[in-house]
Amino acid sequence: GMVILRDSRVKTADHEAFLDMLELYFDQDDAAKKLDERPDLHYQVGTTPELTEVPVCKTSPDCARLIQELPPGNEPAPIAGADPKWRFFWRIGDRPTGSQ
């Protein structure tokens, strides 16, 4: 799923700079992005490579039922298997004093 929100405190220029930074990051070759993988932390920090995670709705009968109840045109694309996109998680909150 996706959530889009607008925070009036964020300047448009800062928003654009952030999006540019993300695009540059994900334009790197896979070997460079793999340096940020943290499978030992269950991919909850850093990158998660494509085809690593299977969406919950692939295996959840409750989620599948909710999708079937959506009006035509509002349903997601069919879930065929593992998620084909890369993602990046970063820590939110104060930085630990002993971070590397």
KANORSUL-V328734 format. One record per run of one state. SS is the DSSP state (@ for helix, = for strand, . for the rest). FROM is the first residue (numbers start at 1). TO is the last residue. If there is no record, write none. Layout:
ss:SS from:FROM to:TO
ss:SS from:FROM to:TO
This chain:
ss:. from:1 to:11
ss:@ from:12 to:26
ss:. from:27 to:29
ss:@ from:30 to:34
ss:. from:35 to:36
ss:= from:37 to:37
ss:. from:38 to:38
ss:@ from:39 to:41
ss:. from:42 to:45
ss:= from:46 to:48
ss:. from:49 to:53
ss:= from:54 to:54
ss:. from:55 to:55
ss:@ from:56 to:59
ss:. from:60 to:60
ss:@ from:61 to:68
ss:. from:69 to:81
ss:= from:82 to:82
ss:. from:83 to:86
ss:= from:87 to:89
ss:. from:90 to:100
